[in-house]
C-alpha cells in the first residue's frame, strides 16, 4: 500500500558538498540578539549542539546553562543548554540548545531532542532535497 507524505518546506542542499552532511540554514535568537549559521542534520545526535562562539555572540553566559556530559566516538565533553528560538527554513521552535564547553568543538548539529522530535523530515539524497514540516502541522 503506497503512503503519501506532505511537507511545508523544501530545501536544496549540495550533494557535492555533502562531506559535511546535510546542512540547512539556521538562525538562533534570544531577545534582540540573533546569529545566522548553517547546521548539519544529525540523526545520531541526542541534542542540538552548537559551537561555543555562537552562544557568546548571543551574549549568553555559556556555563550558566544546564550542564550535560555528552559522548562521541572519540570521548566525552561538557555542553551547556539554554532555551532559545531556533529558526530553520522559515519554521520556528523554542528549544533547548547546547553549546560546547570548549572552543575546539567545530560542528553545529540539529539532533533528535529539540529538533527532530518536532518535525516531519524527508530526505532524497539522490536529488539533494530535504523536505520539512513542523510535526503538528496539518498533514493534508
C-alpha positions in Angstrom: 0.0 0.0 0.0 1.5 3.4 -1.0 1.9 6.2 1.5 1.7 9.9 0.7 3.8 12.4 2.6 3.2 16.2 2.5 5.7 18.8 3.7 5.5 22.6 4.1 9.1 23.4 3.1 11.6 22.1 0.5 15.3 22.8 0.6 18.0 22.0 -1.9 21.4 21.0 -0.4 24.5 20.3 -2.3 25.3 16.6 -2.6 28.8 17.7 -3.9 29.5 19.3 -0.5 27.8 16.5 1.4 31.0 15.6 3.2 29.8 18.0 5.9 26.5 16.2 5.9 23.1 17.5 5.0 23.2 21.2 6.0 20.4 23.7 6.5 20.4 27.4 7.3 19.7 28.2 11.0 19.1 31.4 13.0 19.5 31.2 16.8 18.0 34.0 18.8 17.3 35.2 22.3 15.7 38.6 23.0 17.0 41.0 20.4 20.2 39.1 19.7 20.4 36.7 16.8 23.1 34.8 14.8 22.8 33.1 11.4 24.7 29.9 10.6 24.4 26.5 9.0 23.9 23.2 10.8 24.0 19.6 9.9 21.1 17.3 10.3 22.4 14.6 12.6 20.0 11.7 13.4 22.6 10.2 15.7 23.0 13.3 17.9 20.9 13.3 21.0 20.7 17.1 21.2 21.1 20.2 19.1 24.7 21.2 19.8 26.5 24.3 18.5 29.9 25.9 18.7 30.5 27.8 21.8 31.3 31.0 19.9 27.7 31.3 18.6 26.4 31.3 22.2 28.9 34.0 23.1 27.8 36.1 20.1 24.3 35.9 21.5 25.6 37.3 24.8 25.0 34.1 26.8 26.9 33.1 29.9 27.6 29.6 28.5 28.4 27.9 31.8 25.2 29.3 33.4 23.3 26.8 31.3 22.1 23.3 32.0 25.2 21.1 32.0 25.3 17.8 30.1 28.2 15.4 29.6 27.9 14.2 26.0 29.7 11.3 24.4 31.2 10.8 20.9 33.2 8.1 19.3 36.4 9.9 20.5 35.4 10.7 24.1 33.2 13.0 26.2 32.7 16.7 26.5 30.6 19.1 28.5 27.9 21.2 26.9 25.6 23.8 28.4 21.9 24.1 27.5 20.0 27.4 27.0 16.4 27.8 25.8 16.5 29.8 22.6 14.5 30.3 19.5 15.7 28.2 16.6 14.5 29.2 13.1 15.2 26.9 10.1 13.6 27.1 6.7 11.0 29.5 8.0 9.9 27.2 10.9 10.4 28.5 14.4 11.0 26.4 17.6 11.6 27.3 21.2 14.1 24.6 22.2 17.0 23.7 24.5 20.2 24.4 22.5 23.5 23.1 23.8 26.8 25.0 23.3 30.1 23.1 23.6 32.0 23.9 26.8 35.3 24.2 24.9 36.4 26.2 21.9 37.6 23.2 19.9 34.2 21.9 19.1 33.8 22.8 15.5 30.3 21.5 14.5 26.8 22.6 14.6 24.2 19.8 14.6 20.4 19.5 14.7 19.8 16.4 16.8 16.9 14.3 18.0 15.8 16.3 21.1 14.8 19.8 20.3 14.6 19.5 16.5 14.0 16.1 15.0 11.4 15.4 17.7 9.4 18.4 16.5 9.5 17.9 12.7 8.4 15.7 9.9 11.5 15.2 7.7 12.0 13.7 4.3 15.4 13.4 2.5 16.0 12.3 -1.1 19.8 12.2 -1.2 20.0 11.4 -4.9 18.3 14.7 -5.7 19.9 16.7 -2.8 16.4 17.6 -1.4 15.3 17.9 2.1 11.5 18.3 3.0 10.4 19.7 6.3 7.2 20.4 8.3 6.5 21.0 11.9 5.3 17.7 13.4 2.0 19.2 14.4 1.2 21.0 11.1 -1.7 19.6 9.1 -0.8 16.5 7.1 -3.1 17.2 4.2 
